[in-house]
Amino acid sequence: MLVDYDDLRSTLRENVVEVIFTKLDGTNRRMKATLKRSFLPAHLTNEEYKRAAVESTGDKDTLTVWDLGKKDWRSFRIDRVISTQVLDLL
C-alpha cells in the first residue's frame, strides 16, 4: 500500500487511526495511533505537541505517533504500512 506521509499525518492530527505495518524484524504490528491533542498526555507542552504533530522534520520516511496501547511515542516507516483505518473513538 502506498501511503502519503503528509496525508496520513494530517489524518492522525484529527483522528485515531489503526495502522498495520511490518516492523523491521519482519513481523506485522497493529497499532492504534494518533496525533490528536485530546488523546495525548495532559502534561505535553504546546511546544512538544507542535514538534510532534505539526512541524515536519524533513524526514518523510518515518512517522512518529502516540500509541494508545503503549501510551508512549512510537514510530514506523511509511513504506512498511500495510493498511490504515480511521477509528471512531468519540
PASEBA-1860 file (N, C-alpha, C; in nm, 3 decimals):
! residues 90
1> MLVDYDDL> 0.085/-0.118/0.000/0.000/0.000/0.000/0.089/0.124/0.000 ~ 0.063/0.215/-0.090/0.136/0.340/-0.093/0.065/0.440/-0.003 ~ 0.140/0.494/0.092/0.084/0.589/0.188/0.156/0.722/0.172 ~ 0.080/0.829/0.165/0.139/0.961/0.159/0.163/1.011/0.301 ~ 0.287/1.046/0.331/0.327/1.091/0.464/0.240/1.207/0.513 ~ 0.228/1.312/0.431/0.154/1.431/0.473/0.006/1.401/0.494 ~ -0.052/1.320/0.407/-0.195/1.285/0.422/-0.219/1.206/0.550 ~ -0.133/1.108/0.577/-0.151/1.027/0.698/-0.130/1.111/0.823
9> RSTLRENV> -0.030/1.194/0.823/-0.003/1.280/0.939/-0.121/1.374/0.964 ~ -0.176/1.428/0.859/-0.292/1.515/0.872/-0.412/1.439/0.928 ~ -0.434/1.318/0.881/-0.543/1.234/0.931/-0.522/1.202/1.079 ~ -0.400/1.175/1.118/-0.368/1.142/1.257/-0.389/1.262/1.350 ~ -0.375/1.383/1.299/-0.397/1.503/1.383/-0.543/1.520/1.418 ~ -0.632/1.458/1.342/-0.776/1.473/1.363/-0.846/1.346/1.410 ~ -0.777/1.232/1.407/-0.841/1.103/1.431/-0.748/1.005/1.503 ~ -0.808/0.896/1.547/-0.732/0.778/1.588/-0.734/0.685/1.467
17> VEVIFTKL> -0.619/0.634/1.433/-0.606/0.550/1.314/-0.543/0.417/1.353 ~ -0.605/0.309/1.306/-0.541/0.179/1.321/-0.444/0.165/1.205 ~ -0.318/0.148/1.239/-0.213/0.133/1.139/-0.157/-0.008/1.152 ~ -0.155/-0.080/1.042/-0.091/-0.211/1.039/0.033/-0.196/0.952 ~ 0.146/-0.234/1.007/0.272/-0.218/0.935/0.366/-0.334/0.966 ~ 0.465/-0.350/0.883/0.567/-0.453/0.903/0.683/-0.390/0.978 ~ 0.715/-0.448/1.093/0.827/-0.399/1.173/0.959/-0.438/1.105 ~ 1.066/-0.378/1.151/1.196/-0.406/1.093/1.237/-0.552/1.108
25> DGTNRRMK> 1.183/-0.622/1.211/1.217/-0.763/1.230/1.133/-0.855/1.141 ~ 1.044/-0.796/1.060/0.964/-0.874/0.966/0.826/-0.912/1.015 ~ 0.798/-0.891/1.143/0.665/-0.921/1.195/0.571/-0.803/1.170 ~ 0.442/-0.832/1.166/0.343/-0.727/1.147/0.293/-0.678/1.281 ~ 0.263/-0.550/1.288/0.212/-0.490/1.410/0.089/-0.408/1.380 ~ -0.010/-0.417/1.469/-0.132/-0.339/1.461/-0.127/-0.237/1.574 ~ -0.140/-0.109/1.540/-0.129/-0.003/1.640/-0.245/0.094/1.627 ~ -0.302/0.133/1.741/-0.397/0.244/1.745/-0.315/0.368/1.771
33> ATLKRSFL> -0.307/0.454/1.669/-0.216/0.568/1.674/-0.292/0.698/1.653 ~ -0.235/0.806/1.706/-0.296/0.937/1.686/-0.193/1.048/1.708 ~ -0.229/1.165/1.660/-0.162/1.290/1.695/-0.267/1.391/1.740 ~ -0.388/1.343/1.765/-0.497/1.429/1.809/-0.473/1.474/1.952 ~ -0.474/1.602/1.972/-0.437/1.663/2.102/-0.515/1.603/2.219 ~ -0.645/1.578/2.202/-0.726/1.530/2.315/-0.689/1.389/2.361 ~ -0.614/1.314/2.281/-0.572/1.179/2.319/-0.429/1.176/2.373 ~ -0.359/1.288/2.364/-0.219/1.293/2.409/-0.213/1.326/2.557
41> PAHLTNEE> -0.101/1.297/2.622/-0.089/1.324/2.766/-0.112/1.471/2.799 ~ -0.179/1.495/2.909/-0.212/1.632/2.951/-0.087/1.714/2.978 ~ 0.021/1.649/3.021/0.144/1.723/3.056/0.225/1.764/2.934 ~ 0.185/1.721/2.816/0.258/1.755/2.694/0.245/1.904/2.667 ~ 0.357/1.972/2.657/0.354/2.117/2.635/0.314/2.147/2.491 ~ 0.271/2.268/2.467/0.236/2.310/2.332/0.356/2.297/2.238 ~ 0.473/2.326/2.288/0.596/2.313/2.208/0.620/2.167/2.169 ~ 0.604/2.075/2.265/0.623/1.933/2.236/0.519/1.884/2.136
49> YKRAAVES> 0.395/1.930/2.153/0.290/1.891/2.060/0.320/1.943/1.920 ~ 0.358/2.068/1.913/0.389/2.128/1.784/0.502/2.053/1.716 ~ 0.605/2.018/1.790/0.719/1.946/1.735/0.676/1.808/1.684 ~ 0.588/1.740/1.757/0.546/1.605/1.721/0.441/1.603/1.611 ~ 0.343/1.690/1.620/0.226/1.678/1.533/0.218/1.781/1.421 ~ 0.291/1.889/1.432/0.272/1.996/1.335/0.396/2.017/1.247 ~ 0.510/2.029/1.309/0.631/2.058/1.232/0.682/1.933/1.163 ~ 0.737/1.952/1.047/0.798/1.841/0.974/0.948/1.843/0.998
57> TGDKDTLT> 1.005/1.726/1.022/1.149/1.717/1.043/1.223/1.709/0.912 ~ 1.150/1.697/0.802/1.215/1.680/0.673/1.230/1.533/0.638 ~ 1.226/1.446/0.739/1.235/1.302/0.717/1.094/1.249/0.698 ~ 1.058/1.221/0.574/0.924/1.173/0.546/0.923/1.021/0.526 ~ 1.027/0.955/0.575/1.033/0.809/0.570/0.972/0.747/0.694 ~ 0.982/0.818/0.807/0.938/0.766/0.936/0.839/0.862/0.998 ~ 0.732/0.807/1.053/0.629/0.887/1.118/0.625/0.852/1.266 ~ 0.632/0.953/1.351/0.622/0.934/1.496/0.481/0.968/1.539
65> VWDLGKKD> 0.421/0.878/1.618/0.282/0.892/1.660/0.269/0.854/1.807 ~ 0.155/0.888/1.866/0.122/0.846/2.001/0.050/0.711/1.990 ~ 0.107/0.608/2.053/0.048/0.474/2.053/-0.046/0.465/2.172 ~ -0.176/0.452/2.145/-0.275/0.449/2.254/-0.262/0.324/2.339 ~ -0.215/0.214/2.284/-0.198/0.092/2.360/-0.078/0.098/2.453 ~ 0.034/0.147/2.403/0.158/0.156/2.482/0.164/0.284/2.565 ~ 0.077/0.381/2.530/0.077/0.511/2.596/0.216/0.576/2.593 ~ 0.272/0.575/2.472/0.406/0.630/2.452/0.424/0.660/2.303
73> WRSFRIDR> 0.527/0.736/2.273/0.559/0.766/2.135/0.619/0.644/2.068 ~ 0.576/0.617/1.946/0.630/0.509/1.865/0.643/0.561/1.723 ~ 0.725/0.494/1.644/0.740/0.535/1.505/0.740/0.413/1.415 ~ 0.709/0.439/1.289/0.711/0.333/1.189/0.749/0.396/1.056 ~ 0.800/0.311/0.970/0.839/0.356/0.837/0.716/0.357/0.746 ~ 0.700/0.465/0.674/0.586/0.483/0.584/0.582/0.373/0.478 ~ 0.697/0.334/0.427/0.700/0.234/0.321/0.668/0.093/0.369 ~ 0.648/0.075/0.500/0.614/-0.056/0.556/0.469/-0.066/0.600
81> VISTQVLD> 0.390/0.038/0.572/0.249/0.037/0.609/0.172/-0.058/0.517 ~ 0.095/-0.145/0.580/0.012/-0.240/0.507/-0.128/-0.182/0.488 ~ -0.184/-0.124/0.596/-0.316/-0.064/0.585/-0.337/0.039/0.695 ~ -0.434/0.127/0.672/-0.476/0.226/0.772/-0.627/0.231/0.772 ~ -0.683/0.257/0.890/-0.828/0.272/0.902/-0.858/0.370/1.014 ~ -0.935/0.471/0.982/-0.977/0.568/1.084/-1.076/0.500/1.176 ~ -1.055/0.513/1.308/-1.142/0.453/1.408/-1.233/0.559/1.467 ~ -1.352/0.519/1.503/-1.450/0.609/1.563/-1.443/0.591/1.715
89> LL> -1.362/0.674/1.780/-1.342/0.663/1.926/-1.386/0.790/1.997 ~ -1.506/0.831/1.979/-1.555/0.951/2.045/-1.573/0.926/2.187
END
